[in-house]
Amino acid sequence: MKKIVMYIMSVLSLGFASCDLMDLKPLDQLSEEDVWNDAELLQIYVNSCYNAIPHGYRYTDMMGIFSDEMYTRSNDYRNQEYLGGAMDAENSTGMGILNYWSSAYSYIRKINTFFVKAEAGSVPENVKKPMIGEMKFLRAYIYANLIWRYGGVPIITKVYNLNDDFGIERNSYEQCVEFIKTELNEAMGMLPDKQPESAQGRASADACQALLARVLLYWASPLNNPTNIKQRWIDAADAAEKLIDTRYSLVDEYEDVFLTWNEEVIFARAFTQGNTTDFANWHARSGDNGAGIITPTQNMVNAYEMKATGERPYTEKADGTLVLNAGSGYDPQKPFEGRDPRFYASVLYDGAVWMDRETETFFGGKDDANDPAAAQPWNATHTGYYLRKFMDEKVPPSGSSVKMTSPWIHFRYAEILLNYAEAKFEAGEEGTARIYLNKVRQRTGVKMPDINDTGDVLRKRIQNERRVELAFEHHRFFDVRRWKIAETTEKIPLQKMVITKENSVKKYDIQTLYNRDFKSHQYLMPIPRTEIEKSMNTLTQNDGYATK
C-alpha cells in the first residue's frame, strides 16, 4: 500500500481543480491551462505563495508570546505543553507560527507545481524569469523557517502524485542549508537588487542576500555548530557585508522605521486599506476600546539600558531575582526616566502620552483591569504595559474605517549590521564587532553610549543589543535557542509592574506574573504527531518528544 503524506497534497487555490480537466472549457471559470499560459494569472499564482511567510501582524503569529518579550492571557503559555510534547503538536495550541510543518509543505507543493507547469507553459522566458526567482526565494524562506524550528527536514522538489511512494526521510540540517544557499544564489541572478516602489513587497536580490546572511548566522551559532567551526562565522559575516554600505541606511528616528517604507527596509510584507490587519485593535489600550491582548513584559523592559550610562537597571539571577545595578543611575521609584530612547518608541508605560492622553496602568487607572469605569476592563494589560512599536497613533483601535497599513518588516538594515557584528566577534575580530554594534546604537534619534567591552561581556552586550533593537520582530525566540541560552532565559519567570497610587504618589513594585520552565529538548519543535503517523514512521521525531 502506498504511503500518503498530507503535507505534500494541496489544492491549487485559484478556482480550478488539480485533477484532469474536461475537454470542454467552461466559459465562466479559469482552467489550469489558463494560468500557466497567461502572464498575469501566473503572477497572481506567485503572489498567493507569499502567504507562506509568517508575519507579526496576525494575532496568532506574534512570536514574542513564545519568549520573554510578551505575555498574552489567551494562551497562558500553553505553548510550554506544546513544546514539551504533552499534546499532539498538530492540535495542542493552534498557534500556527510554531506548528509550521503542514502549512509549509502545502506551499512547497504549490511552488514545486509552479516550476513544473510554468516551464511547459507559453509565457515568455523573459517574463517568467523574475517569477522563477521569486518562487526560489519563497521556497528557500520556507525551508529556512522549517529548519529553524525542527532541524533537518525533507527536501522535496518534485510534485508527488497519488500513486507515488511517499516514504520520505529527513535531510540533515547541513544539506538543507546547502539547498537554501543554492536556491538563493540562483534567485539573485533573476531578480533586481532592489524592487521599485511599484513592486514593493516582492522578493529582490537584496532580500535573498539578507535571508542568506541570517541562515548562515544561525548555521554558525552554537546550537548548530557545537564544535565552533570558525569558517561558518566568516561565511556569515561575508554574507552580511555584501549589504553594508549599498542601498540602505538607518532611519534617524527609531519609531519611524516601522510605520512606512523607508531606506532601512530590505524586504517587508505590504498592506493596504483593502488588505489590512486588526493589529491596532489587538494591541491597543483597553481605555481606548482596544483588546490589549498581547503586552510587553517587565523582563523586556528591564533589557533597556539607561541613556546616560549605557547600563541596564538590574542584573538578573538565574531564578529571575533582580539585583539593582547601582552604577546604572536607575531609580526604582522613577522607573521610566532616563531610559534608552528605543524604550519610549516601543512600549507604552504608565504616564506615557499616546493619542493625546496619558496611559494609566496604575491600580484603578483608565487602562488597568481594576478600573470599574474602564471601557473594557477584561482587555486590560496584565503586565502593566502596552505595545507602542508598530502602532500608528493616527489609526484608532476601533470605531474607524481607517486601518493600519504599516509594512511588516522581515529584513532591515539594522539587523544586517547586528548580524555582521556578531559574526565578526565570533570570528575573532572584536574591534570590527564593536564598530558595527555601535553604528546601530548611534542612530541619530537613539545615540546610546558606545560599547567598549571585550570577551564574554561583549558577547552579552551584542546579544542584549539584538534583544532591544529587534524587540517583538520574531528574533528573540530563535536567538535564545541558537545561542543555547534558553535553558537559562526561558526558565526565568515572566514579570509585571504593579503600580499603586495614594494621595497622588505612585509606588512601583515588580512582581512575578507567570512561572515558566524549559527542557533541553525544547531547543527544537516537535514534528506534528499526525505527520509522523501519515508517513508510516519514515519521518523521525526530534529527541525528547513522544512518538505515540
For each residue, the residues with C-beta under 8 A, 3 or more apart:
1:
2: 162 163 164 165 166
3: 165 166 167 534 535 536 538
4: 9 162 166 534
5: 8 9 105 160 166 168 531 534 535
6: 9 102 530 531 534
7: 101 102 104 105 106 109 531 534
8: 5 105 106 108 109 156 160 166
9: 4 5 6 109 160
10: 106 107 109 110
11: 17 18
12: 16 17 18 32 35 45 110 113
13: 48 110
14: 30 35 41 44 45 48
15: 29 30
16: 12 21 29 30 31 32 34 35
17: 11 12 21 32
18: 11 12 32 113
19:
20:
21: 16 17 25 31 32 33
22: 25
23:
24:
25: 21 22 31 33
26: 29 31
27:
28:
29: 15 16 26
30: 14 15 16 34 35 41
31: 16 21 25 26 34 35
32: 12 16 17 18 21 35 36 117
33: 21 25 36 37
34: 16 30 31 37 38 41
35: 12 14 16 30 31 32 38 41 42 45 117
36: 32 33 42 117 118 120 121 122 123
37: 33 34 121 122 123
38: 34 35 41 42 123
39: 42 43 123 124 127 128
40: 43 44
41: 14 30 34 35 38 44 45
42: 35 36 38 39 45 46 118 121 123 128 131
43: 39 40 46 47 131
44: 14 40 41 47 48
45: 12 14 35 41 42 48 49 114
46: 42 43 49 50 114 131 134 135
47: 43 44 50
48: 13 14 44 45 51 110
49: 45 46 52 107 110 111 114 135 138
50: 46 47 53 138 201 269
51: 48 107
52: 49 103 104 107 138 141 142
53: 50 138 141 142 145 269 410
54: 58 61 96 97 100 145 474
55: 58 61 269 408 410
56: 61 62 63 390 408 472 473 474
57: 61 269 271 277 279 390 404 408
58: 54 55 61 62 97 277
59: 62 278 279 282 293 294
60: 94 95 96 97
61: 54 55 56 57 58 96 97
62: 56 58 59 65 70 72 97 294 472
63: 56 66 67 97 474 475 476 477
64: 67 69 70 294 296 471 472 474 476 477
65: 62 69 70 71 72 75 79 294
66: 63 79 95 98 477
67: 63 64 70 476 477 480 490
68: 297 299 300 476 489 490 492 494
69: 64 65 296 297 299 300 471 472 476
70: 62 64 65 67 294 295 296 297 300 387 472
71: 65 294 295 296 297 382 383 494 496 513 514
72: 62 65 75 293 294 295
73: 76 293 382
74: 293
75: 65 72 78 79 93 95
76: 73 514
77: 80 494 514 516
78: 75 81 82 92 93
79: 65 66 75 82 83 93 95 98
80: 77 83 84 516 517 518
81: 78 84 86 87 92 93
82: 78 79 85 86 87 89 92 93 95 98 99 526
83: 79 80 98 518 519 522 525 526
84: 80 81 519 522
85: 82 89 526 544 545 546
86: 81 82 92
87: 81 82 91 92 93
88: 91 92 528 529 530
89: 82 85 92 99 525 526 527 528 529 545
90: 99 102 528 529 530 531
91: 87 88 94 530
92: 78 81 82 86 87 88 89 99
93: 75 78 79 81 82 87 98 99
94: 60 91 99
95: 60 66 75 79 82 98 99
96: 54 60 61 99 100 103
97: 54 58 60 61 62 63 100
98: 66 79 82 83 93 95 149 525
99: 82 89 90 92 93 94 95 96 102 525 528
100: 54 96 97 103 104 145 146 149
101: 7 104 105 146 150 527 528 531
102: 6 7 90 99 105 106 528 531
103: 52 96 100 106 107
104: 7 52 100 101 107 108 142 145 146
105: 5 7 8 101 102 108 109 156
106: 7 8 10 102 103 109 110
107: 10 49 51 52 103 104 110 111 138 142
108: 8 104 105 111 112 139 142 143 156
109: 7 8 9 10 105 106 112 113 156 159 160
110: 10 12 13 48 49 106 107 113 114
111: 49 107 108 114 115 135 138 139 142
112: 108 109 115 116 139 156 157 158 159
113: 12 18 109 110 116 117 159
114: 45 46 49 110 111 117 118 131 135
115: 111 112 118 119 132 135 157
116: 112 113 119 120 159
117: 32 35 36 113 114 120 121
118: 36 42 114 115 121 123 128 131 132
119: 115 116
120: 36 116 117
121: 36 37 42 117 118 128
122: 36 37
123: 36 37 38 39 42 118 127 128
124: 39 127 128
125: 128 129
126: 129
127: 39 123 124 130 131
128: 39 42 118 121 123 124 125 131 132
129: 125 126 132 133 190
130: 127 133 134 190 191 192
131: 42 43 46 114 118 127 128 134 135
132: 115 118 128 129 135 136 187 190
133: 129 130 136 137 186 187 188 189 190 191 203
134: 46 130 131 137 138 187 191 202 203
135: 46 49 111 114 115 131 132 138 139
136: 132 133 139 140 183 184 186 187 190
137: 133 134 140 141 183 184 187 191 203 207 208 211
138: 49 50 52 53 107 111 134 135 141 142 203
139: 108 111 112 135 136 142 143 183
140: 136 137 143 144 179 180 183 184 187 208 211
141: 52 53 137 138 144 145 211
142: 52 53 104 107 108 111 138 139 145 146
143: 108 139 140 146 147 153 155 176 179 180 183
144: 140 141 147 148 180 211 214 215
145: 53 54 100 104 141 142 148 149
146: 100 101 104 142 143 149 150 153 176
147: 143 144 150 151 152 153 173 176 177 180
148: 144 145 218 478 482
149: 98 100 145 146 524 525
150: 101 146 147 153 524 525 527 542
151: 147 170 173 524 542
152: 147 170 171 172 173 174 175 176
153: 143 146 147 150 170 171 176
154: 168 169 170 171 539
155: 143 171 175 176 179
156: 8 105 108 109 112 160 168
157: 112 115
158: 112
159: 109 112 113 116
160: 5 8 9 109 156 164 166
161: 164
162: 2 4
163: 2
164: 2 160 161
165: 2 3
166: 2 3 4 5 8 160 535
167: 3 535 536 538
168: 5 154 156 535 538 539
169: 154 538 539 540
170: 151 152 153 154 539 540
171: 152 153 154 155 175 176 179
172: 152 175 176
173: 147 151 152 176 177 219 224
174: 152 177 178 219
175: 152 155 171 172 178 179
176: 143 146 147 152 153 155 171 172 173 179 180
177: 147 173 174 180 181 215 216 219
178: 174 175 181 182
179: 140 143 155 171 175 176 182 183
180: 140 143 144 147 176 177 183 184 211 212 215
181: 177 178 184 185 212 215 216
182: 178 179 185 186
183: 136 137 139 140 143 179 180 186 187
184: 136 137 140 180 181 187 188 208 209 211 212
185: 181 182 188 189 208 212
186: 133 136 182 183 189 190
187: 132 133 134 136 137 140 183 184 190 191 203 205 208
188: 133 184 185 191 205 208 209
189: 133 185 186 205
190: 129 130 132 133 136 186 187
191: 130 133 134 137 187 188 203 204 205 207 208
192: 130 195 196 204 205
193: 204 205 206 246 247
194: 204 205 206 247
195: 192 199 200 201 202 203 204
196: 192 199 200
197: 200 261
198:
199: 195 196 202
200: 195 196 197 261 268 270 407
201: 50 195 268 269 270 407
202: 134 195 199
203: 133 134 137 138 187 191 195 207 208 267
204: 191 192 193 194 195 207 208 266 267
205: 187 188 189 191 192 193 194 208 209
206: 193 194 209 210 243 246 247 248 266 267
207: 137 191 203 204 210 211 266 267 410 411
208: 137 140 184 185 187 188 191 203 204 205 211 212
209: 184 188 205 206 212 213 239 242 243
210: 206 207 213 214 243 266 267 411 415 416
211: 137 140 141 144 180 184 207 208 214 215 267 411
212: 180 181 184 185 208 209 215 216 239
213: 209 210 216 217 236 239 240 242 243 416 419 420
214: 144 210 211 217 218 411 415 419
215: 144 177 180 181 211 212 218 219
216: 177 181 212 213 219 220 232 235 236 239
217: 213 214 220 221 236 240 419 422 423
218: 148 214 215 221 223 224 478 482
219: 173 174 177 215 216 224 225 232 236
220: 216 217 224 225 229 232 233 235 236 423 426
221: 217 218 224 225 482 483 484
222: 225 226 228 482 483 484
223: 218 226 481 482 483 484 523
224: 173 218 219 220 221 482
225: 219 220 221 222 228 229 232
226: 222 223
227:
228: 222 225 426
229: 220 225 232
230: 233 234 426 427 428
231: 234 235
232: 216 219 220 225 229 235 236
233: 220 230 236 237 423 424 426 427
234: 230 231 237 238 423 427
235: 216 220 231 232 238 239
236: 213 216 217 219 220 232 233 239 240 419 423
237: 233 234 240 241 420 423 424 427
238: 234 235 241 242
239: 209 212 213 216 235 236 242
240: 213 217 236 237 243 244 416 417 419 420 423
241: 237 238 244 420
242: 209 213 238 239 246
243: 206 209 210 213 240 246 248 266 413 416
244: 240 241 416 417 420 436
245:
246: 193 206 242 243
247: 193 194 206 263
248: 206 243 263 264 266 412 413 416
249: 263 264 413
250: 264 413 414 417 439 440 443 444
251: 254 256 257 262 263 264 443
252: 256 443 444 445
253: 256 257 345 444 445
254: 251 257 341 342 345 346 443 445 446
255: 258 259 345 388 389 445
256: 251 252 253 259 260 262
257: 251 253 254 262 264 265 409 412 414
258: 255 389 390 406 409
259: 255 256 390 392 406
260: 256 406 407
261: 197 200 265 268 407
262: 251 256 257 265
263: 247 248 249 251 413
264: 248 249 250 251 257 412 413 414
265: 257 261 262 268 407 409 411 412
266: 204 206 207 210 243 248 410 411 412 413 416
267: 203 204 206 207 210 211 409 410 411
268: 200 201 261 265 407 408 409 410 411
269: 50 53 55 57 201 407 408 410
270: 200 201 275 407
271: 57 275 276 277 404 405 406 407 408
272: 275 276 405
273: 276 402 403 405
274:
275: 270 271 272
276: 271 272 273 403 404 405
277: 57 58 271 280 403 404
278: 59 281 282 403
279: 57 59 282 283 390 391 404
280: 277 283 284 290 391 392 395 396 397 403 404
281: 278 284 290 291 397 398
282: 59 278 279 290 291 293 294
283: 279 280 290 291 292 293 294 295 386 387 390 391
284: 280 281 288 289 290 291 292 386 391 397 398
285: 288 290 292 348 354 359 366 367 381 386 397
286: 289 290 291 292 367 369 374 375 376 377 378 379 380 381
287: 290 360 365 366 367 371 374 375
288: 284 285 355 375 396 397 398
289: 284 286 375 376 397 398 399
290: 280 281 282 283 284 285 286 287 376 379 386 397 398
291: 281 282 283 284 286 376 379 397
292: 283 284 285 286 295 367 376 379 380 381 386
293: 59 72 73 74 282 283 379
294: 59 62 64 65 70 71 72 282 283 387
295: 70 71 72 283 292 381 382 383 385 386 387
296: 64 69 70 71 300 301 346 347 383 385 386 387 472
297: 68 69 70 71 300 301 383 385 494 495 496 513
298: 301 302 383 384 385 494 495 496 497 510 513
299: 68 69 302 303 492 494 495
300: 68 69 70 296 297 303 304 347 467 471
301: 296 297 298 304 335 343 347 349 385 497
302: 298 299 312 313 314 316 322 495
303: 299 300 312 464 467 468 471
304: 300 301 312 339 340 342 343 468
305: 309 310 311 312 313 328 339 340 448 464 468
306: 309 310 311 312 313 328 329 330 338 339 340
307: 338 339 340 341 448
308: 329 338 449
309: 305 306 327 328 329 449
310: 305 306 448 449 450 451
311: 305 306 325 327 328 329 330
312: 302 303 304 305 306 315 325 328 464
313: 302 305 306 324 325 328 330 332 335
314: 302 322 323 324 325 330
315: 312 322 323 325
316: 302 320 321 322 323 492
317: 320 321 322 323
318: 488 491 492
319: 492
320: 316 317 492 493 495 512
321: 316 317
322: 302 314 315 316 317 510
323: 314 315 316 317
324: 313 314 330 332
325: 311 312 313 314 315 328 330
326:
327: 309 311
328: 305 306 309 311 312 313 325
329: 306 308 309 311 338
330: 306 311 313 314 324 325 335 338
331: 334 335 337
332: 313 324 335 508
333: 507 508
334: 331 337
335: 301 313 330 331 332 349 497 508
336: 339 343 349 350 351 352
337: 331 334
338: 306 307 308 329 330
339: 304 305 306 307 336 343 344
340: 304 305 306 307 343 446 448 468
341: 254 307 344 345 445 446 447 448
342: 254 304 345 346 446 468 469 471
343: 301 304 336 339 340 346 347
344: 339 341 347 352 388
345: 253 254 255 341 342 388 389
346: 254 296 342 343 387 388 389 471 472
347: 296 300 301 343 344 352 385 386 387 388 389
348: 285 352 354 359 385 386 387 388
349: 301 335 336 352 359 361 384 385 497
350: 336 359 360 361 362 365 384 497 499 506
351: 336 358 359
352: 336 344 347 348 349 358 359 388
353: 356 357 358 359
354: 285 348 357 359 388 393
355: 288 393 396
356: 353
357: 353 354 366
358: 351 352 353
359: 285 348 349 350 351 352 353 354 367 386
360: 287 350 365 366 367 368 371
361: 349 350 365 367 368 380 381 384 385 386 497 499
362: 350 365 368 499 500 501 506
363: 368 370 498 499 500 501
364: 368 370 371 501
365: 287 350 360 361 362 368 371 499 501
366: 285 287 357 360 371 373 374
367: 285 286 287 292 359 360 361 371 374 380 381 386
368: 360 361 362 363 364 365 371 374 377 380 381
369: 286 374 377 378 380 381 382
370: 363 364 377
371: 287 360 364 365 366 367 368 374 377 380
372: 377
373: 366
374: 286 287 366 367 368 369 371 377 380
375: 286 287 288 289
376: 286 289 290 291 292 379 380
377: 286 368 369 370 371 372 374 380
378: 286 369
379: 286 290 291 292 293 376
380: 286 292 361 367 368 369 371 374 376 377
381: 285 286 292 295 361 367 368 369 384 385 386
382: 71 73 295 369 496 513
383: 71 295 296 297 298 494 495 496 497 513
384: 298 349 350 361 381 496 497 498 499
385: 295 296 297 298 301 347 348 349 361 381 497
386: 283 284 285 290 292 295 296 347 348 359 361 367 381
387: 70 283 294 295 296 346 347 348 390 391 472
388: 255 344 345 346 347 348 352 354 391
389: 255 258 345 346 347 471 472
390: 56 57 258 259 279 283 387 406 472
391: 279 280 283 284 387 388 395 404
392: 259 280 395 404 406
393: 354 355
394: 402
395: 280 391 392 400 402 403 404
396: 280 288 355 399 400 402
397: 280 281 284 285 288 289 290 291
398: 281 284 288 289 290
399: 289 396
400: 395 396
401:
402: 273 394 395 396
403: 273 276 277 278 280 395
404: 57 271 276 277 279 280 391 392 395
405: 271 272 273 276
406: 258 259 260 271 390 392
407: 200 201 260 261 265 268 269 270 271
408: 55 56 57 268 269 271
409: 257 258 265 267 268 412 473
410: 53 55 207 266 267 268 269
411: 207 210 211 214 265 266 267 268 415 416
412: 248 257 264 265 266 409 415 416
413: 243 248 249 250 263 264 266 416 417
414: 250 257 264 417 418 440 443 469 470
415: 210 214 411 412 418 419 469 470 475
416: 210 213 240 243 244 248 266 411 412 413 419 420
417: 240 244 250 413 414 420 421 436 437 439 440
418: 414 415 421 422 436 437 440 462 465 466 469 470
419: 213 214 217 236 240 415 416 422 423
420: 213 237 240 241 244 416 417 423 424 436
421: 417 418 424 425 432 433 434 435 436 437 440 462 465
422: 217 418 419 425 426 433 462 466
423: 217 220 233 234 236 237 240 419 420 426 427
424: 233 237 420 421 427 429 430 432 433 436
425: 421 422 428 429 430 433 458 459 462
426: 220 228 230 233 422 423 459
427: 230 233 234 237 423 424
428: 230 425
429: 424 425 432 433
430: 424 425 433 434 454 455 458
431: 434 435
432: 421 424 429 435 436
433: 421 422 424 425 429 430 436 437 458 462
434: 421 430 431 437 438 450 451 452 458
435: 421 431 432 438 439
436: 244 417 418 420 421 424 432 433 439 440
437: 417 418 421 433 434 440 441 451 461 462 465
438: 434 435 441 442 450 451
439: 250 417 435 436 442
440: 250 414 417 418 421 436 437 443 465 469
441: 437 438 446 447 448 449 450 451 465
442: 438 439 446 447 448 450
443: 250 251 252 254 414 440 446 447
444: 250 252 253 447
445: 252 253 254 255 341
446: 254 340 341 342 441 442 443
447: 341 441 442 443 444
448: 305 307 310 340 341 441 442
449: 308 309 310 441
450: 310 434 438 441 442
451: 310 434 437 438 441 458 461 465
452: 434
453: 457 458 461
454: 430 457 458
455: 430 458 459
456: 459 460
457: 453 454 460 461
458: 425 430 433 434 451 453 454 455 461 462
459: 425 426 455 456 462 463
460: 456 457 463 464
461: 437 451 453 457 458 464 465
462: 418 421 422 425 433 437 458 459 465 466
463: 459 460 466 467 479 483 485
464: 303 305 312 460 461 467 468
465: 418 421 437 440 441 451 461 462 468 469
466: 418 422 462 463 469 470 475 479
467: 300 303 463 464 470 471 476 479
468: 303 304 305 340 342 464 465 471
469: 342 414 415 418 440 465 466
470: 414 415 418 466 467 473 475 476
471: 64 69 300 303 342 346 389 467 468 476
472: 56 62 64 69 70 296 346 387 389 390
473: 56 409 470
474: 54 56 63 64 477 478
475: 63 415 466 470 478 479
476: 63 64 67 68 69 467 470 471 479 480
477: 63 64 66 67 474 480 481
478: 148 218 474 475 481 482
479: 463 466 467 475 476 482 483
480: 67 476 477 483 485 486 489 490
481: 223 477 478 484 486 523
482: 148 218 221 222 223 224 478 479
483: 221 222 223 463 479 480 486
484: 221 222 223 481 487 523
485: 463 480 488 489
486: 480 481 483 489 490 518 522 523
487: 484 490 491 518 520
488: 318 485 491 492
489: 68 480 485 486 492
490: 67 68 480 486 487 516 517 518 522
491: 318 487 488 516 517 518
492: 68 299 316 318 319 320 488 489 516
493: 320 512 513 514 515 516
494: 68 71 77 297 298 299 383 512 513 514 516
495: 297 298 299 302 320 383 510 511 512 513
496: 71 297 298 382 383 384 510 511 512 513
497: 298 301 335 349 350 361 383 384 385 508 509 510 511
498: 363 384 508 509 510 511
499: 350 361 362 363 365 384 506 507 508 509
500: 362 363 506 507 509
501: 362 363 364 365 504 505 506 507
502: 505 507
503:
504: 501
505: 501 502
506: 350 362 499 500 501
507: 333 499 500 501 502
508: 332 333 335 497 498 499
509: 497 498 499 500
510: 298 322 495 496 497 498
511: 495 496 497 498
512: 320 493 494 495 496 515
513: 71 297 298 382 383 493 494 495 496
514: 71 76 77 493 494
515: 493 512
516: 77 80 490 491 492 493 494
517: 80 490 491
518: 80 83 486 487 490 491 522
519: 83 84 522 544
520: 487 523 544
521: 524 542 543 544 545
522: 83 84 486 490 518 519 544
523: 223 481 484 486 520
524: 149 150 151 521 542
525: 83 89 98 99 149 150 542
526: 82 83 85 89 529 541 542 545
527: 89 101 150 531 532 539 541 542 545
528: 88 89 90 99 101 102 531 532
529: 88 89 90 526 532 533 541 546 547 548
530: 6 88 90 91 533 534
531: 5 6 7 90 101 102 527 528 534 535 539
532: 527 528 529 535 537 539 541 547
533: 529 530 536 537
534: 3 4 5 6 7 530 531
535: 3 5 166 167 168 531 532 538 539
536: 3 167 533
537: 532 533 540 547
538: 3 167 168 169 535
539: 154 168 169 170 527 531 532 535
540: 169 170 537
541: 526 527 529 532 545 546 547
542: 150 151 521 524 525 526 527 545
543: 521
544: 85 519 520 521 522
545: 85 89 521 526 527 541 542
546: 85 529 541
547: 529 532 537 541
548: 529
